[in-house]
Amino acid sequence: MPQKGKAVNVTILSMLILIYAISKINLPINTEVKQYLGYPTDSLLNFTELTSKYGYQTQEHSVMTEDGYILKLFRIVKDRKCLIKTPPVVLMHGLLLSSDAWIDAGPEAGLAYLIANKCHDLWVANCRGNYYSRAHKTLNPNTDAEFWNFTTNEIGSYDVPAIIDYVLDETGEEKLNYIGYSQGAGTFFIMCSEKPGYCDKVNVLIALAPASRQINTNSVVYRTFTKSMMKLERALARFGVQEVFSKGALSQEFLAFFCQLNSITEKLCWAGQSLLDNFHPESVKNTTTRALFGHFPAGTSVHSLAWYGQSMDSCDFQKFDYGAGNLERYGTVLPPKYNLSAVTVPVVAIYGQNDGMVDTKDVEWLIDQLPNVIEAWKVTDPKWNHFDVTYSQYTGELIFPKISSYLRYNFSRN
């Protein structure tokens, strides 16, 4: 065998072993042990415990999708002093995140807290596959591979519509406001394409660093890893690997342990995020870094990451490409494109020019495809990156005023 072929095979085998290790080896550390080791309290608390710690009253709801997935939805109950009548707000996280991402920055900067403080009826969602929504009516995520047979397509076609219907039923409202971050915005676009009529249930979509096609992504690690998943998905399935980066797995527990050791490791952990995203010095506090790695990564499917790998090769926003299987699955040789012209809801796009994962060129391409963009706003800080949306200490001053102004506006009356 040529030397180059041997090197490629060794690389592929090494990648398979690495992915198997980080996905299959579970090392959940007991909470009491973590407390003894000095883990920050915020990193050990779940959504309801953490919001309660800071004086917020939270309800936990379960939503079942049409295809049987059970999703956790958290509602931060408005203070009795809140008399303002506005549409309820749904807040949806991005890839490998959970509802915790919106509160890890603390009451002064976490977007969930900032929205609740303005008296909005806030519902913080979780999509299928993260640790809050790792459940199904009939499938066992630990033993049934079928549970993990999903991509953003299923999240957009089933999860987002189910959450919207549930919130409207619970509140008795006709419309709600939807804030989607990265994947959370991309899956909303998919819903509008695949579920006619659902855009009509939303007053405004606020799309934060919205992800669709990702052909211009400049994150080498993100691009390399997702494209590796695309190439290795079948091989990993033979090893029984359908889930990656779950809470309690080797990768998450190592990060949670390492990042809380001391001030040096805290800084190293956040500096390390520049391997995924462009760097923004001092934007994220060390206390936030220590808290977030207790909740991140939150888990997803190999199949979903493989779709992201494909999105970096396609000039269109389209469904999963099954190659020769497209004809049987879709009735067409090529995977269908999502119909972005169906996103008729008023859209506000907010994005940063230093985003290493969702490049501005892809955001601007997306904006050109959407029929009802009422504002496309680039954050004024030139260093604003992808992770800043959830974790920056400057969220309250840099993006929340823009978000807040649209949450109070009723578009159906104009």
C-alpha positions, 0 to 999 in steps of 0.5 A: 500500500502506498505510504499516503494511503497508510497515513490516511487509514491511520488517521481514519482509525485514530479518529474512530478510536477518539470519537468512540472514546469520547462518546462511549466512555461515561465518567459521571462524577458524583455531585458530592465529590464535585463539591468536595473538589471545589466545583462552582455551585452554578455548574452543578445546578440544573435550570430550575435550581439555578434560576431559583438560586437567583430568585426566579420562579421557574416551571418545568413542562414536558412536550411530546412531538408528533414522532414521540420525542419528549422535550423539556421546556422551562417557563420563567414565571413573571413577577406579580409586579409585571402588568405589561401584556406582550406575546410569550417568548420562546428562546431556542438554543444552538448546536450542542447546547441546552436551555442552561446556555441562556443562564450560565452568564448569570443574572447580569448577562444571561439572556433568559434573565434579561428577558424575564426582567422585562416582564416577558412570559419566557419559555426556554426550550430544549431540542431532542438529543440534549440531556434535558430532552433525551427521552421518547415515548417508545425508544430508549436512547441508551439501546435504540439506535433509531432514537438518534436518527435525526438531524436539524430537519427533524428538529425543525419539522417536529420539535419547533412546531410542537413547542410553539403549539404547546406554548400557545395552548398554555397561554391562550395566545394567538401568536408568540415571539421566537428567538433562535440562536444559530441552529435554533434559527436554522430549524425555525426556517426548516419549520416554515419550509416543511410545516405550512402555516406555522410561520403565521403563529409567530409575531417576529423571529429574532435570529441570532447568528442564524445558521443555514448553509455554512460554506464559508465557516472559517473554524478549522476545528468545527469544519474538520470535525463535522466533515469527519462525522460525515465521512465516518458516520456509517463506520461509527454506527457499526461500533454502536456510536450514534450519540456524541458529547453527552453530559457525563461523557468523558469529554464533558466531565474532563472539561468540567474538571479541568476548567475549574481547577484554578484561574490559569485553567479557567483562562486556558479553557476560554482561550481554547474556544478560539480553536472553534470560534474567533477570539474575543478577549475579556468578553466572557468572565471566568465565573461564566467559563467555570459554570458553563462547562458543567452544562456543555456540551449537552449532546446530540446525534452523529447524524446531525453533526454529519449534516453540518459537515454536508452544509459546509460543502453545499451552496444551498440550504438543503436536506441531508444528502443520502447519495444513491438513497436520495431517489428512494427517500425524496423521489429526486436525485439531489436532496431537496432545498429548503424553501426559504421564501416560505419564511414569511414571518418578520425577521430580525437578524443579529450577527457579529462580524467576528463570528468564526462558525456562522460566517457573515457571508453566509448570514448575508446570503441567507438574508437575501433569500428571506422575503420579510427581513425587517432589519439585519443588524451587525453588532457594533463591537467588531470582535463580537463572535459566535459564543458571545451570544450566550456567554458574553458579559456584554450581552445586556448592552450590546444585543439585548436593547435591540432584542427588547425593542422588537419583543414589545412590537406587535406586527399583526396590528400594523 
